[in-house]
Amino acid sequence: MASVFLLCGFALAAAQTPGNAGLTGSSVFQKNCAKCHGKTAEGRHFGGPSLVSGKVAAMSAGDVRAIIADGKGHMPKFADKLTSSQIDELVQQIEALNKK
């Protein structure tokens, strides 16, 4: 589904993703991660680091999954709070966010 925007007399079509797809639109992210990593996943001062960075982009999906599930440093573990499929979804969304 696409929306059409009028800008200076030109019609521009913008692709829309279904619902609130993506990491920052994820209810799992907003409920469990945004408090520390920020609503836009760009990190928070005295909170969690940005999830949109070269460091995160260089990590393997397995490493990202392990950090979410088992925690690391100040990051708490979420294996007992999220299902395996929710963790996998977050990993895929973090990877997609870093490919932009």
N, C-alpha and C positions, 0 to 999 in steps of 0.2 A: 504494500500500500504506500502511496506517495502523496506528499502534500505539495501544493504549488504556492510559492511566495512571489509577490510582486515587489520588485526592487528597481527603482528608477525606470519603470516602464517595461522591464524585462521579467518574464516569468521564469522562475527557477524551480526545478523539481528537486525535492529533498526526500531521500529514502528514509523511511521510518522503520524501526525495528518493532516487532510485536511487543506490546506491553512495555515494561521498563527493563528491557534486556540489558545485559552488561553488568559489570561488577558494581558500580555505584547505584544502579537501579535495583539491585538484588536485595530482597528483604532479609536474606540470611546475612549479607554483608552489613546492611544498615543496623541490624539488631545485634550482631556479634563483633563486628570489626571497626565500624565507623567511629566508635567512641575513642579509640586509640589512633587509628590510621586516618581519621578525618572523613567527612562525608564524600569527598572527591578522591579519596585514596592517596592523596598527596602528602600524607603525614601530618603530624601535629607537634608543635613545640612541647617538649617534655612528655611526649606520647610516643606512639609507634612511628616507625620510619615510613617514608613514602613507598607505596607499592608500585609506583610508576618511576622506575629508575633503571639505570644501566646494571646496577648490582642485581636487582630482582630479575631483569630480563636475561641476565647471564646464568641464572640458576636453572637447574633442571626441574621438570615438573615433579619428579620424585622428591627433590630437596624441598620444594615449596610445600608439597603435601605433608612431608615429615614435620616441618616447622609448624604448620597449622595443627596437625594431629597431636604432636608430642610436645610442642612448645620449644622455646629456646631463649635463654636470657630472661628478659622481663616478659616475653610473650608466653601467656598461659597455654596449656594444652586444651584442645577442643575435641579430642577424640571421644570424650564422654558427653559432650554437649551437642555435637553435630553428627549426622549420619555420614556414612562413607560416601554416599552419593552427593550430599551437600558439600563435603570437603572437596570432592572431585570437581564439582561445579565451580567452586571458588577458585581452584587451581586453573581451570580452563579460562575463567573470566580474567584472572590476573594475567595470564599469558596473553590473552587477546588485547588487554589494555596496554600492554607493553609493546605490541606489534604496530600500534598506530603511528 
